Amino acid sequence: MKEFVYRGKPQRLSKITAEHYPLFSYNAIIKLIKDKELRVDGVRVGDDVIVYDGSVVRCYAKDMRLKEVYRDENLLIVYKPKSMKSEGDISAESIVREYEKTAVLCHRLDTNTDGLLIFALNERAENEIARGFRVGYVEKIYEARVYGKVRGDTVYRDYLRKNAKEGKVRIFSERREGAVPVEATVKVIGYDDNSTLVEVAIHNGKTHQIRAQLAAHGHFILGDGKYGRDDINADFGVRKQQLTAKKLVFSFDRKSFLYYLNGKNIEV
């Protein structure tokens, strides 16, 4: 059973359920309602009722599992959909921990970024994945649809500074106080309607790095309301951030007990 307190203007139960449980399709949510698997303020409902601010919604569905992309005795790699948090209440972490009690989340994705998340299934794997991220043995490859025409394959080398008050980061072309160096390798996949589909590789990703770097170079990710432009997103008819953590590449040294992961095809 999952529970949340709804905050906001009056909305249909199906709409707010979709926002809190992105694993379920619209048809699946309607079925949950008809099967009376949802309760609003303790009352089982069989219709798509209006829910008001402060109401407690409970979901009794038992099949909330994330899609598994890879699993062995050390690691579980799952696909996280857009609109789902990586950690916290009603998150990829909380869902996985329901059926894998020892699983430890090894990194995070932005709520509106979908894609691959790594969970360690034992302490030894947790420590080794952390080392892998630290020294560059774990590479995350993303796919993004960005505004404008990226002229060709390139490498962006910049400096990133976090602004905790604004909940954003800033990108600079030259070193600034409090800024750290960041690098992103961008490969053009194709073009469509004044947008470009690109593959982006980073080794030691920082908060919002890809979103901010691409935007700083004139090619914000479509659907990104923080670093992009709402009017252009509306023109493209895009509401969700077009960024996916598509692939994981491992390059552990031969002494690592996770060396066997090298060369495995782990992607969405």
C-alpha positions as CSV (number, residue, x, y, z in Angstrom):
1,M,0.0,0.0,0.0
2,K,1.2,3.5,-0.9
3,E,-0.2,6.7,0.5
4,F,0.2,10.4,-0.2
5,V,-1.5,13.7,0.8
6,Y,-2.8,15.6,-2.2
7,R,-1.8,19.3,-2.3
8,G,-3.3,21.6,-5.0
9,K,-6.5,22.7,-6.7
10,P,-9.4,20.2,-7.1
11,Q,-8.5,17.5,-9.7
12,R,-9.8,14.2,-10.9
13,L,-8.5,11.2,-9.0
14,S,-7.1,9.7,-12.3
15,K,-5.0,12.8,-13.0
16,I,-3.4,13.2,-9.5
17,T,-2.8,9.4,-9.4
18,A,-0.9,9.6,-12.7
19,E,1.3,12.3,-11.3
20,H,2.2,10.3,-8.2
21,Y,2.4,6.9,-9.8
22,P,4.0,7.3,-13.2
23,L,4.5,3.6,-13.5
24,F,0.8,3.2,-14.3
25,S,-0.7,4.0,-17.7
26,Y,-4.0,6.0,-17.8
27,N,-5.9,2.8,-18.6
28,A,-4.2,1.0,-15.7
29,I,-5.3,3.9,-13.4
30,I,-8.9,3.8,-14.6
31,K,-8.9,0.0,-13.9
32,L,-7.6,0.6,-10.4
33,I,-10.4,3.0,-9.8
34,K,-13.1,0.6,-11.2
35,D,-11.6,-2.3,-9.1
36,K,-11.7,0.0,-6.0
37,E,-8.0,-0.3,-5.4
38,L,-7.8,3.4,-4.5
39,R,-9.2,5.1,-1.3
40,V,-9.7,8.8,-0.8
41,D,-9.8,9.8,2.9
42,G,-10.4,6.2,3.9
43,V,-13.3,5.5,1.5
44,R,-12.9,3.1,-1.4
45,V,-14.0,4.8,-4.6
46,G,-15.2,3.2,-7.9
47,D,-15.5,6.5,-9.9
48,D,-13.1,9.1,-11.1
49,V,-14.0,11.5,-8.3
50,I,-12.8,15.0,-7.7
51,V,-10.0,15.1,-5.0
52,Y,-9.5,18.2,-2.9
53,D,-6.5,19.8,-1.2
54,G,-5.5,17.9,1.9
55,S,-7.1,14.6,1.0
56,V,-5.3,11.4,1.7
57,V,-5.1,9.0,-1.3
58,R,-4.1,5.3,-0.7
59,C,-3.2,2.9,-3.5
60,Y,-3.5,-0.9,-2.8
61,A,-2.0,-2.1,-6.2
62,K,0.6,-4.8,-5.7
63,D,2.3,-4.7,-9.1
64,M,4.4,-1.5,-8.7
65,R,7.7,-2.9,-9.9
66,L,10.3,-1.1,-12.1
67,K,11.4,-2.6,-15.3
68,E,14.6,-4.6,-14.7
69,V,17.3,-4.0,-17.4
70,Y,20.1,-6.1,-15.8
71,R,20.5,-8.2,-12.6
72,D,23.1,-10.4,-11.1
73,E,24.2,-11.2,-7.5
74,N,25.8,-7.8,-7.1
75,L,23.8,-5.3,-9.0
76,L,20.2,-4.5,-10.1
77,I,19.8,-1.9,-12.9
78,V,16.3,-0.6,-13.5
79,Y,14.5,1.8,-15.8
80,K,13.1,4.9,-14.0
81,P,10.2,6.7,-15.9
82,K,9.9,10.4,-16.1
83,S,8.1,12.2,-13.3
84,M,9.4,9.8,-10.7
85,K,11.9,10.8,-8.1
86,S,15.0,8.8,-7.7
87,E,14.8,8.7,-3.9
88,G,12.4,9.6,-1.1
89,D,8.7,8.8,-0.8
90,I,7.1,7.2,-3.8
91,S,10.4,7.0,-5.7
92,A,12.4,4.5,-7.6
93,E,14.3,3.8,-4.4
94,S,11.2,3.2,-2.3
95,I,9.6,0.9,-4.9
96,V,12.8,-1.2,-5.4
97,R,13.2,-1.5,-1.6
98,E,9.7,-3.0,-1.4
99,Y,11.0,-6.2,-3.1
100,E,14.8,-5.9,-2.7
101,K,15.3,-5.0,1.0
102,T,19.1,-4.7,0.8
103,A,19.2,-2.6,-2.4
104,V,21.2,0.6,-2.2
105,L,20.7,3.4,-4.7
106,C,24.2,4.2,-6.2
107,H,23.3,7.5,-8.0
108,R,20.4,9.7,-9.0
109,L,18.6,11.1,-12.0
110,D,16.5,14.3,-12.1
111,T,12.8,13.6,-11.5
112,N,12.0,14.5,-15.1
113,T,14.8,12.5,-16.6
114,D,14.0,8.8,-17.4
115,G,16.5,6.0,-17.8
116,L,18.9,3.7,-16.0
117,L,19.5,3.6,-12.3
118,I,22.0,1.3,-10.5
119,F,21.3,-0.4,-7.2
120,A,23.9,-2.3,-5.3
121,L,22.7,-5.5,-3.7
122,N,25.5,-5.8,-1.2
123,E,28.0,-3.6,0.6
124,R,31.0,-4.7,-1.5
125,A,29.2,-3.8,-4.7
126,E,28.1,-0.5,-3.2
127,N,31.7,0.5,-2.4
128,E,33.0,-0.6,-5.8
129,I,30.4,1.3,-7.8
130,A,31.1,4.4,-5.7
131,R,34.8,4.0,-6.5
132,G,33.9,3.4,-10.2
133,F,32.0,6.7,-10.4
134,R,34.8,8.5,-8.6
135,V,37.7,7.4,-10.8
136,G,35.7,7.1,-14.1
137,Y,35.1,3.4,-14.4
138,V,31.4,4.0,-14.8
139,E,30.3,6.1,-17.8
140,K,26.7,7.3,-18.2
141,I,25.5,7.9,-21.8
142,Y,22.4,10.0,-22.3
143,E,20.1,10.7,-25.3
144,A,18.5,14.1,-25.7
145,R,16.5,16.0,-28.2
146,V,17.7,19.6,-28.2
147,Y,16.6,22.9,-29.7
148,G,18.4,24.0,-32.9
149,K,20.9,22.4,-35.1
150,V,24.1,21.2,-33.4
151,R,26.7,21.5,-36.1
152,G,28.6,18.3,-35.5
153,D,30.2,16.1,-32.9
154,T,31.9,18.1,-30.2
155,V,33.2,18.2,-26.6
156,Y,32.0,20.9,-24.2
157,R,34.6,21.9,-21.6
158,D,33.2,24.4,-19.1
159,Y,33.0,25.3,-15.4
160,L,29.9,24.7,-13.3
161,R,28.8,26.6,-10.2
162,K,25.8,25.6,-8.1
163,N,23.3,28.1,-6.8
164,A,21.4,26.4,-4.0
165,K,19.1,29.3,-3.4
166,E,17.8,29.2,-7.0
167,G,18.0,25.5,-7.3
168,K,20.0,25.9,-10.5
169,V,23.6,25.8,-11.7
170,R,25.5,28.3,-13.9
171,I,27.9,27.4,-16.6
172,F,31.1,29.5,-17.4
173,S,33.5,29.2,-20.2
174,E,36.4,30.2,-17.9
175,R,37.3,29.3,-14.4
176,R,35.4,31.2,-11.7
177,E,35.5,31.1,-7.9
178,G,33.4,28.2,-6.6
179,A,33.0,26.6,-10.0
180,V,34.3,23.1,-10.9
181,P,35.4,21.8,-14.3
182,V,32.8,19.8,-16.3
183,E,33.1,18.0,-19.6
184,A,30.4,16.5,-21.9
185,T,31.0,14.7,-25.2
186,V,28.2,15.3,-27.7
187,K,27.6,13.1,-30.7
188,V,24.9,14.1,-33.3
189,I,22.5,11.3,-34.1
190,G,20.1,13.2,-36.4
191,Y,18.1,16.3,-37.2
192,D,14.3,17.0,-37.2
193,D,12.3,20.2,-37.4
194,N,15.0,22.6,-36.1
195,S,16.0,20.2,-33.4
196,T,18.8,17.7,-33.0
197,L,18.9,14.2,-31.4
198,V,22.2,13.9,-29.6
199,E,24.1,11.4,-27.5
200,V,25.8,12.9,-24.5
201,A,28.5,11.1,-22.4
202,I,29.7,12.3,-19.0
203,H,32.0,10.6,-16.5
204,N,31.6,12.5,-13.2
205,G,28.2,14.2,-13.6
206,K,27.2,17.2,-11.5
207,T,23.7,18.4,-10.7
208,H,21.9,19.5,-13.9
209,Q,25.2,19.4,-15.8
210,I,23.9,18.1,-19.1
211,R,20.9,20.4,-19.1
212,A,22.9,23.5,-18.1
213,Q,25.8,22.8,-20.4
214,L,23.7,22.2,-23.5
215,A,21.6,25.3,-22.8
216,A,24.8,27.4,-22.3
217,H,25.9,26.4,-25.8
218,G,22.6,27.4,-27.3
219,H,20.9,24.0,-27.5
220,F,18.6,23.5,-24.5
221,I,16.9,20.2,-24.0
222,L,13.3,20.4,-25.3
223,G,10.8,20.2,-22.5
224,D,13.2,21.7,-20.0
225,G,11.4,24.5,-18.2
226,K,14.3,25.5,-16.0
227,Y,17.1,26.0,-18.6
228,G,15.0,26.2,-21.7
229,R,12.2,28.4,-23.0
230,D,8.5,27.8,-22.4
231,D,7.4,29.4,-25.6
232,I,9.7,27.2,-27.7
233,N,8.7,24.1,-25.8
234,A,5.0,25.0,-26.5
235,D,5.7,25.5,-30.2
236,F,7.2,22.0,-30.3
237,G,4.3,20.6,-28.2
238,V,6.7,19.1,-25.7
239,R,5.8,19.0,-22.0
240,K,8.3,16.5,-20.7
241,Q,12.1,16.9,-20.6
242,Q,13.5,15.0,-23.6
243,L,16.5,13.5,-21.8
244,T,17.1,9.8,-21.1
245,A,19.9,8.0,-19.3
246,K,20.2,5.5,-22.1
247,K,23.3,3.4,-21.5
248,L,25.9,2.4,-18.9
249,V,29.5,1.5,-19.9
250,F,31.8,-0.1,-17.4
251,S,35.6,-0.2,-17.6
252,F,36.8,-1.6,-14.3
253,D,40.4,-2.6,-13.9
254,R,41.3,-6.3,-13.9
255,K,41.7,-6.4,-10.1
256,S,38.1,-5.3,-9.6
257,F,35.6,-8.0,-8.8
258,L,33.2,-6.1,-11.1
259,Y,35.6,-6.5,-14.0
260,Y,33.1,-9.0,-15.6
261,L,30.7,-6.0,-16.3
262,N,33.1,-4.6,-18.9
263,G,31.7,-5.1,-22.4
264,K,28.1,-5.9,-21.3
265,N,25.4,-4.2,-23.3
266,I,23.3,-2.4,-20.7
267,E,21.0,0.1,-22.3
268,V,17.3,1.1,-22.6
